[in-house]
Amino acid sequence: MIALTRFITAAKTSWIVLITGLAATAALFIAAGYQSADAAPPVGLPDSAESVQAAALLEEFADDDSTSGLLVFGRESGELSENDLEAIADRTEALADLSIDGFLPPPSVSDDGTTALVVLPLAIEDRVSGQAERAAEIRAIAADGLPSGIEVWFTGAEGFSVDIAAVFEGANFVLLSITALVVALLLIVTYRSPVLWIVPLAVVGIADFIAGIAARLVAESLGITLDGSVTGILSVLVFGAGTNYALLLIARYRDELRLHLDRREAMAIALRGASPAIIASGSTVALALATLLFGELSGNRSLGLAGAVGIIVAMAYALLVLPAALVIFGRWIFWPIIPRYGSPDAISRSPWGKLGRAVSKRPLVVAIIGFAALGAMATGLTTTNVGLSQNDRFIVKPEAVLGQERLAEAFSAGSSAPASVVVPVGDLDDVLDGIVDVEGVVDARPGAANDDIAQIVVVLDADPESERAFEIIAELRLALDDLGDGTALVGGIDAEGLDLRDAQARDQGLVIPLILVLVLAVLVLLLRALVAPLLLLVAVVASYFSAVGIGSIIFATVFGFPGLDTTVLLFSFLFLVALGVDYSIFLVTRAKEEVPLLGTSEGMIRALAATGGVITSAGILLAAVFAVLGVLPLIALTQIGVIVCIGVLIDTLLVRTVIVPAMTFLAKDRFWWPRRPELTDAEAAARGANGQAERMPESLETAPVDGDRVTAAVP
């Protein structure tokens, strides 16, 4: 470790490290190139899902894979006139060339005469850009020459796919721009320097760029698709985690510059001191993300893979490229607050140290109040609803949702997305008679058939992908077990949505325990203790429940969201536990360094004083970065961003600042059990340690001079 840190920071070799890093970055870019995500998000269900099996059987009735779009015509109020209907029929004929069959049936008109519906069968298009181009052409043809006052909405499966894709059109650029701006502003505020922030921001920006390329290459080799939502979250992860690592390293470097005249020696020592915490932190996050690879849903697996690769890249750039880049510049890069050699110890005067000493006087009371506060915040969980219908996924309603709502008003709510029941052809009549008796089924009619199987088209009395639609599908599947030979399968959008929800619940039940086990294992290996890791894990999990509780209240009262998306709980848990425990790692690893000199209690106070400022800055920065997800008009991403933002702030300002120190003061030397600290609290007290010990700078006579200007007197 010593040889490596010297190689990274030495005058002759730091240039080699920096140039090698930049050359490797350029080589990867040239070899692989940069490509924006242009793949539509896959359904993600495994082949064993009933809706997937039904869809596979229904492919026998079509020459090629197909999807469909719905065009909804209507006036703001009143019925459609004969002239209106003739114009709509003309538009239908003009759209026939875009149909997969080259033919479109005449429009269906609602019973109240207010709405006309055109079903447009389309070929499957995997490229997001191809879907958008085709949708634009359909909309242009459908609206051309319509009488004044008639509106047209493009909805259905294809309409929703296009509108969801539109959310992420340019998402990487928007997220990256806003994220970079937020990070730059917070770095300027943190360092109070007009120069220093440029170096970490540039390094993290390059890391994000390379992480996107590396994640794509790894995903392609494993047959995994990365869509716009995954690459957007990847940038947030890399910027958030990478900047946190940079803050920790630079803070330690600044402390060491006060103690060492040679800035390269200061960086080498800072790197050795910060590396264990950064490696443990990055490993925790990467392993936690990798647990998603065990999930059933391909969307979860793609996020897990991309996120793990991104964190590894961010960690590598923070430990290799950043220190090499920083030591090239002199102390002046911290201007105007330059850390002078021999200047007074800022740690001993830290307000965080004073807070830690205050907590140490009544740790039990503080711990009780702290956990009571977390419990109070978590009460919002009692009113949390999980699950959003297809129409409720957008903050600003797109055209597909408006069209779907118009359909629900004029036709049966589920007519735009009927379920498809696949039965043996010999059971068709028996199953058809039984289906109409299921509560919530509005209509059931025979569809396509061959010598082996037959399709039954079932219209439900519920909005697509609503909780009521899922209940009807579940009841329908139960009823089909007793009809015919019991092998009938239910497919369609609602059946697919129900299978997705159930698969997400199974992934959640598998991944969350895995995350807890992995985080605990990393903490045990890092701290070589059992009690401390368990206490840290309890605290960070408690902050997760508090964040979800507060978030649920905010979503219901401020945003008016009807509930949480099914992906929110798993992803929020993953990000909060993996990233939230980072700050406890930064704190406790520093305490572990101080214990041999000061004992457990004074060592924790000193660690809190040393890391309080940087951890608070890192937490605020990470919270702000995740809050940037709210700029996209998709409720799931907004909810994840808000919950993680709240959770990180809770973990930074309450858990790490108050609760973890209080638990340490209560446990005392047992905090490190079964390992015995090198200096116990009793031994520290006997030596008269008071927690204010100051490390003295090396003497000018023995210190190597690196050309930095020295203005402080030698103590």
N, C-alpha and C positions, 0 to 999 in steps of 0.2 A: 504493500500500500504506500509506504514512504517513497519507494523508487518511482512508482507511477505518478504520485502527486508532484514530485520534483520534476519529472519529465514534462508534465503538463504545464508547469509554472516557470521552469528555468528559462533564462534569457535566450539561449540558443535553440531550445527545443519547443518552446511555446509557439513559435512561428510555425514549426513543423506540424504541430497538432492542429493549429488553426487552418493552415493551408490544406492539410490532409482532409479535415472536416469539410471545408468548402469544395475541395475537389471531388470528394465522395458525393456531396450534394449535387454538384453539377453533373457528375457521371450518371447518377441515378435518374436525374431529370432527362438527360439526353437519351439514355437507354430505354426508359419506360415512357417518358413523355407525360404531360399532364392532361387528364381528361375529366371533364365535369360529369357528374352522375347523370346518365340519360336513360336509365332503366326504370321502368315502372315498378313500384313495390310489389313483390310477389305476394300471393295469398298467404303463403307461409305454413299452411297446414300439412301434416304428414299424410302419406298415402293411406294410412289406416283410418283417417277420419271419414265418417259416414257421408258427409257432403262431397268429399273428394271421390269416394267410390261411386256415388250416384252420378257425379259429373263425368266420370270416366265411361260409365255405361251409356250415358246420353250422347256421347260423342259418336256412337254408332249411327245415330240418326242424321248426322251432318257429314258432308264431305271434308270440311276443314273446321278447325277450331273457330268459334265465332263468339262474339259478344253482341251487345245491343245498346243502342241509344234511344232515348225517347224525346220526341219533340212535342211540346205542349203549347197549344195556341189558345189565346183567350183575350177578352177585353177586361179592362179594370172593373167594369160593372156592366151588367146586362147580357142578353143573349147574343150569340153570333147570328148575323143575318145570312140570307141565301148568298148574297154577294161575297160575304166573308168566307163562307164554306167553299164557294167556287174557287176563290183565291188560294185557300189552303190546299184544296185538291190539286191546283196547278203546281204549287210548291212541292207537293208530294211526288208528282210526276218528274219534276226537275231533280229531285233527290234520288230517284231510282238508280241512277248510274253509280252512286256511292254505296248502294246496298250490296252485300255479298252475293245475293241472288240476282241482282239486276232488276228487281221488281219490288214494289211496295204495295201493300193492300191499301184501300181507301182509308181516310181518317175515321176514327171512332169518336162519336160525339156523345157527351154526357147526357143523362136524362133531362137535366135542367137546361140544356142547350147552351151553356156558358163556356164550355171547354171542348177542344178537339185534340185528340191524341194520335200521333203517328209513331209506329214502332219501326225502327230502322236497324235491321240486322247488319252487323259490321264484322269484317275480318279482324282477328286479333292483331294488335300492334304493340310490340314490346317496348319500343322507344318512346320516351316521354315526349320528345320533340315531334315525333310522327303523330302521336295522339293529338297534340296541341294543334298541329297544322291541319289535320283532318277535321277537328272540331271547329276550327275557325272557318273552314270551307263550308261545313254543314250549316253553321249559323248564318253565314252570308247568304247562301242559297235560300234558306228557309225564310229569311226576313226580306228578301228582294221582292219589291212590288206588292207587298201586303197593304191592304187598305189602312188608312190612318186610324190609329187607336188600338190596333191589334198588337199584342205582345207575344213573343215566342221565347220559350225556355228550353234549353238542351239539358236533359237530365237522364235518369236511368244509370245503369252500371257504367257505361262509357262516360256519361256526363260527370258523375262523381269522380271517376278516375282522373279526368282532365282537370277538374277543379282542385282536387287534392294535389296533383302535380304542379298546378299553378302556384300553390302555396310555396313550393320549393323552387320555383323558377327564379334564378338569381339569388337563391337563399344563401348559398355559400358566400357570395360577394357581400350581401347585406349583413349577414352574421359576422363575417370576417372584418368588415369595415367598422361596424359598431363595436365589436369586441376589441379590436385594436385601439379604437379611440378611447374606450372605457379604460383599458389597461394603461394606455399612455398617460391619461389624466391622473389615474390613481398612482402610477409610478412617480409622476412629477410631484404630486402632493406628498407621497411617502418620503422621497429622497430630498425634496426641496432643492432640486438641482435641475437646471435647464439642459444638462448634457447627459448625465448618468443613465437616465431612463432609456436612451436610444440603444444602448448595448444589449440589455436583456430583452427589450422588445424585438430587436432585429433577430436575435438568436432564436427566440420563441417563435417568431413569424416564419423563419426558415424551417424550424422543426415542424410547424403545422403543415407547411407546404410539402415537406418530405413525408410526413406521416400519412397524408392523403394518398400519395403515390404508393408508398410501401403497403398500406392497408389494401389498396386496390389490387396490387400484384399478389399478395398473399390470398386475398379472397378469390381471385380468379383461379389460382392454382388449386383451391379447394372447392370450386364450383359454387361459391357463395356470391350473391348479388348485393351490391351496396347502392342504395337509392339515396335521394336527396336528403331525407330525414336523418339517415345514418351519418352521412358526410358532414351535415350541419352540426350534429351533436359532437362529432369527432373534433371539429375545430374548437368548440367550446371547451371540451375536455383538455385538449392539448394546451390551449392558451391558459386555462385556469390552473392546471397542475404545473405546467412548465413555468409560469410566472411565480407560483408559490415556491418552487424549488429555487428559482433565481433570487427571490427575496430572502430566503433562508441563508443561502450561500453568501450573498452580498452583505447581509447584516453581520454574519460571522467574520467576513473579510474586513469589514470596517472596524470591528472590535480588535482584531489582531493587528491592524495597522497602528493602533495606539501603543501596542506592545513590542512591535518589531520595526526596525528602521528599514530593512529590506522588504519591499512590497511583495516580492516573489516568495520570500520565506513566509510572510504573513498569509499569502494566498495558499501556499502548500499546507500550512497548519489549519487554516480555515476549511480547506477542502477535506482534510482528514477528519476534522471535527464534524462537518455537516454531512459528509457522504453516508455514514450509517443511517442517519435519519432519512435522507433523500432516497436511498436504496430501499429501506424498509417501507417508506411511504409509497414509492412507485411500485414496488413488488406487491404491496397490499392491493392497490387499485387495479393493477394489471391482472392479478390472480382473481380478484372479485369479478372483473369484467369477463374473464375467461370462463367463469362458471356458466355464463349464458350459452356457451357452446353445448352444454348438456341439455338445453331446452328442446322442446318439440317444434316451436315456431321458428321459421327461417329468419324472420325479422329480428328476433332476439339473438339468434346466433350471429347474424351479420353485425349487429351493434357490438356484441361481445368481442368478436374478432377484431373489428376495426378499432374499438376503444383500447383493447389490450396492446395492439401494435402501436397506436398513437402514444400511449403512456410510456412505453419502452423507448420510443424515439425521443419524447420530451425529456425523459430522465437522462438519456445518453448525451443530448445536447447540453443539458444543464451541468453535467459532471465533466464533460470533456471540452466542448467548444466554448462555453461561457467563461470558465476560469482562464483559459488561454487568451480569450479576447480581452478580458478585463486587465490582466497584468501587463499587456502591451502599453496601456496608458499609465501615467503616473497618478499620484494621489489627487492631482488637479481635477480628475474626472468627477470627484465628489463636490466640486465647487458649487456654491460658496461655503458649504459646511465641510471643510476638509478635515479628515481625521488625522491630527498631528501626532507624531511620535512623542510619547511621554505625557500626553494630555491626560487630565483627570479621568477616573473611571466613571463612565456614565451609568454603568449597571448599578453601582451602589446607590445612585440617586434616583433610580427608576421608580415611578409611581406604582408600577406593577409589583415591585418588591414590597412596597409599603402596604399594598392591598394584601399580598400574601401573608405578611406578618400579622395583619389584622385578622385574617381568616384563621391563622394558627392559634389565636387566643381562644376562640370558641368554635372549633371545627364541627362539633356535633350539631350545634344550633344552625350553623351555616349550611351543612349538608342537608338537614331536614328541610330548611326553608327552600334550598335549591331544588330538591326533588319535589317538594310540594308545588313549586312554581311550574316545574315540568309537567306534573300531573294535572294542574289546573289548565295548562295550555292544551293538554291532550284530550280534554273533555269534548272538544269538537268532533272527535271520532264517533261519538254516540249518535250523531245525526248525519254521518257521511253516507251518501249513496254512491255505489260503484256501478258504472255502466252508462254509456251514452248511445242514443239512437243515431242512425245515419244522418238525420237532419240536425243533430245537436253538436256536431264535431267542429263546427266553425264558429269563430268569434263574430266575424262579419259574414252574413249569409251569402254564399255564391249563387250563381244562376241555377245550379243543379238542385239546391235546397229549395229555392223559390218555386221551381217547377214541380218538385215533389209535393210541396205544400198545396199548390194549386190542384194537383191530381187528387190529393187526399180530400180536398173540399168537394170536388166534382164527381169523383168515382169512389169505389171502395178503397179504403186506405192502403190495402196491400195489392191492389190491382197492377201497380207498376212493377212489382217485384214478386210475382207468384212463386210458390214453392213447386218443386217437381218431385213427384213420387214415382219411383221406378219399381214395377212389380212384374213377376212372371206373367206372361200373356194369358195364361189360363186362369189367373186369379183376378183379372181386371174387374169383372162385374162385382164380385164379392167385396173387393177392397174399395171400389167406387161407392158402393152402398154404405159401407162402414165409415168412410171418411166424412161424409156429409153430416154424420151425427156428432162429430167432434166439435166441442164448443169453440167458437172463434173462426170456424171455417165458413166462409160466405158462399163459395162456389167450388165445385170440383167437376172437371170434364176430361174426357179422354183426349190424349195428345197423340204423338207419333207412336208407332208400334212396328215390330217385326215378328219373326217366327218365335222369338224367345222372350222378349221383354216388351212392356208397354209403359208409356208415360201417362201420368195423370197430372194435369195442371190444377193447382189448388190456390185459390185466392183467400187471403186471411183478412180478418177485420182488425188490422193493426198496422201502424206505420212500420216501414222496413227497419229491421235491426233494433226495434224498440224492445223493452223488457216484456211487454205483452206479446209481441211476435215470437220471442224466444219461448215464452210459456206455452203458446199454442203449438209450436214446433215440437216441444218436449212431449206434450200431450198426444200429438199426432203420432210420434214415434212409439209411444207406449201402446196406443190403440192398434197400430200396425203389427205389433208383436202377436196379436190374437186374430189377425185377419189373413186369410189365405194360408200360405205355408209359413208365414212369419218372417220372410226374407226381404220384404219391401224396404227400400231405402228412400230417405227424404233428402233432397238437395235444394239448391237455390240460394239466394242471397241471405235469407233469414237463417236457414240451416247452417250455412257457412259461418255466419256471425255467431251463432250459438256454439259451434265447434271451436271457433277462435277464442271465445270467452272461456270455454272449459279448458282448452289447451293452455291459455294464459294462466289460469288458476293452477293447473298442474305444474307449469314451469315455475310459478311463484312458490309453490309448496316444495319444489326440489331445490331451486337456486338459493332461496333465502337461507336455509340451514347450511348449505355449502359455503355461502359467503361468511357466515358467522364462524364456521369451523376454520376456514382459511385465514381470516383476520386474526382469530385467536392464536392459530399456529404461528403466524408471522410475529405477533407480539411476544409469544413465549420464546421464540428463537432469538429475537432482538434483545429482550430484557433478561432472559434466562431466569424467569420467575413465573409463578402461576397466579398469585393473588393480584398483582398489578394488572396483567392482561385482562383478567375477569372483571375487575372494577372498571377499567377503561371501556370494555365492551358494553357493560351494563349502562354506563353513562351515555355512550354514543347512541345506543338503541333507544334509550329514553328520550334523547333529543329528537330522534326520528319521529316517534309517536307524537311528540309535542308539535313538531313542524307540520305533520299531516293534520293534526287537530286544528291548529291555527289556520292553515291553508284552507281546510274545508269550510271554516266559518267565513273567511274572506271570499271564497268562490261563491258561496251562497248569498252573502249579504252585499258584497261590493260588485262582483262581476255578474251575478245572477245565473251562474252555471247550474244546470240541473243535477249534476253529479260529477264524479271522477271518471275519467277514461280508464278502461281496464288495464292499460299499460302503466299507469301512473304509480301505483303502489310499489310494483317491483322495481322500476327504474329509479324512483326516488329513494327507495331503501338502498339500492346498489350504490348510487352516487353519494348519499349521505353517510352511510356506514363506512364505505371505503375512503372517501375524501375527508369526512369528518374526523375519523380516527387519526388522520395525518397530524392534526394540531396537537393531539395528545402525545403522538409519537415525538414530535419536535420538542415538546415540553419535557417528557419523561426521559428521553435520551440525554438531554442536557442535564437533567437532575442526576442521572446515572453518572455523569462525569464529575459532578460537584460533590456527590456523597462521600467519596474517599477523602475529601478535604474537610467537609463540613458536617457530615452526618445526614440522615434522611430529611429531617425537618428543615434544617438550615439550607441543605442542598436544594430542596424544592423551592424555597423562598428565593434563593439565588437564581435558580433556573427560570422561575417565573419573571424575575426582574430582567434577566438576559433575553428572554424570548417573547415577553409580553408585547412589546411594540411591533416586532416583525410578524408575529402570529396574528395579531389584530389586523394589521395591514393586509396580510395574506387572506384572512377570512373575509374581510370586506371586499377585497378584489375578487375573490372566487364567487362570492354571493352576487356581486354586480355582473360578473361574466355570465352566470347561469340565468340571471334575470333578463339578459339579452334575448333568450329564447322567446320571450313574450312579444317580440316584434313580429313574429310570424302568426298569422291569424288562425292557427290551429289550436284548439282548446287543450289537447293532450300536452303539447310542448309548453304552452303557457303554464299549465298546472305543474309540470315537472320543474320548470324554471323557478316558479314562485316557491314551491315546497322546498327545493334544494337551497334557494336563497335564504329562506327563513331558517331552515335547519342549520346551515353553515353559520349564520349569525348567532343562533342559540348556542351552538357548539363552541364558537370562538369567544363570545362575550360572557357566557354563563358557565358552561360545562368546563372548558379548559381553564378559565380564570378563577372560578370559585369552587365548583363541585369536585373536580379532580384534586386540587390542592387540599381541600377539606378531607377527602377520603384518605389522602396520603398522611395527613397529620393524625388522623384517627388510627390508621393502621400502624404508623411509625415504622420500625424496622421490619415488621411483618409484611409490609408492602412488597418487599423483595423476596418473600418466601418462595421456595425453600433455600434460596441463596442468602447468605449472611452478608450484609453490606460491609465493605472494607473498614468503614468507620461508623459505628453505631451512634445513635443519639446520645446514649449515656457517655460514651467515650468522648464525643464532641463536647458535651457539657463539662466533662472533667478537664478538657484542654482549654476551656474558656472560649470556644468558638462562638462568635456572635452573628455569623451570617454576613458580616460586612468585609470580609477579607478581600483584599485587592491584589490582583496579579500585577507584579511590578515589571516594567519594561526592561529589556536588556540594556546593558551599559553601552555608551557610545564607543568605548575603547574596544569592545569585542564585537560590536555589531557590524556586519558588512554594509557598506554604503551603496545604494542603488541610484544615486543621483537625485532622489527626492529632496525637496527643500525641507530642512528641519528648523523649526522656530521655537519649539518648546525646550525649556531647560531640562537637563537630566536630573531626575530626583536624587 
